[in-house]
């Protein structure tokens, strides 16, 4: 079995993640390394210390990323003198990947993600800039609370309703209709990738910060939080789609 030098193929691809979505972007990059075959079956990834340094993340965060890859059957941990994290051979015709490829056909994923971010950041900025009426504030807070108490099986639906509520409260029916359309496409893709607890916890923190910015009338803050939030989802999709 062979190993991969951290200064070789992997080091040429990995780059430090941005502060806002460390887990999601690190997962995206390592998924790309594995799925692009830069580290092939039965080869070992660089040591955790090297990977963490290359990505600019803590070893705790890196281990959470590697746990996701293990759960997806993409890598395995081996102990002993020659141990480490090794890439596993991928079975042919994996059902989830086949379905994902089918759904991606004919979809310009980058365009969808770009359009989604434009609509979402615009809606957040509008809501914060123009302010919400008391009953509108209650609607937004109720939608947020629903996502916080949601079981995993219901999370994606309630997450969608929170974002749709924000679009509706922007006061633009056209924006709302366009958002509903693009979110349907995004959800179609999200349904083919796993729900990751770490990502959901991070999303919930961003949701809470976003709603707080909107209610405080902080238009710039709301726009930036939403941009970062959409970037996390985009990173996950790019990672699994690579």
Secondary structure, DSSP 8 states (H G I E B T S, - for coil): --B--TTSHHHHH-----STTHHHHHHHHHHHHHHTTSS-TT-B---HHHHHHHHT--HHHHHHHHHHHHHTTSEEEE-STT-EEEE----TT-HHHHHHHHHHTT--HHHHHHHHHHHHHHHHHHHHHH---HHHHHHHHHHHHHHHT--HHHHHHHHHHHHHHHHHHTT-HHHHHHHHHHHHHHHHHHTTS---HHHHHHHHHHHHHHHHHHHTT-HHHHHHHHHHHHHHHHHHHHHHH-
